Amino acid sequence: MKHVTVTTPPLYQSIALSDYYIDYPHDETLTFEVKVWADAIIVLVPDEGFSSLFYEVVIGGAGNTRCFIRKRTLDRLNTKVNIVEDNQLNAGKYRAFWVRWKGGHIEVGRGLTVSSLSSKYIEWVDPNPLDISAVYVKSIDVAEFTIYQKTGTYRVT
């Protein structure tokens, strides 16, 4: 499986996966491993410009005690679903996850095998879905993401 390592700067500075020559079609799945103590964040946006509309999937939020899905509208960031789960992340060890989105249905699971039945642990369906065309990663601290490429497209430069 192809992969690329992305190291994020601290303080929630976003890194576009397109900067690493990874482009996603509108409906996609992202599989990745991450090493950070808290707040591994996947941002799904409808345009490369990172407009005022987007989704955030936060793993290890609130000091590594929660996972949640949020939607940014024009005036606010709304948490749509929130689960309590301690120690999802580890600063010294990679942990594997996947995020899948299609037509406003966002799912998050553990491991590198995408499965709605065995590994999914949080999901939400947006009644007014965004048409996702770009993916960003960010974190509270320096984080190491290994992004695995199965169905997206690598651009060749």
Secondary structure as GFF3:
##gff-version 3
##sequence-region A 1 157
A	DSSP	beta_strand	2	8	.	.	.	ID=ss1
A	DSSP	beta_strand	15	16	.	.	.	ID=ss2
A	DSSP	three_ten_helix	17	20	.	.	.	ID=ss3
A	DSSP	beta_strand	22	23	.	.	.	ID=ss4
A	DSSP	beta_strand	28	35	.	.	.	ID=ss5
A	DSSP	beta_strand	40	45	.	.	.	ID=ss6
A	DSSP	beta_strand	54	60	.	.	.	ID=ss7
A	DSSP	alpha_helix	61	64	.	.	.	ID=ss8
A	DSSP	beta_strand	66	72	.	.	.	ID=ss9
A	DSSP	beta_strand	77	84	.	.	.	ID=ss10
A	DSSP	beta_strand	95	102	.	.	.	ID=ss11
A	DSSP	beta_strand	105	110	.	.	.	ID=ss12
A	DSSP	beta_strand	120	125	.	.	.	ID=ss13
A	DSSP	beta_strand	134	139	.	.	.	ID=ss14
A	DSSP	beta_strand	143	149	.	.	.	ID=ss15
A	DSSP	beta_strand	153	154	.	.	.	ID=ss16
###
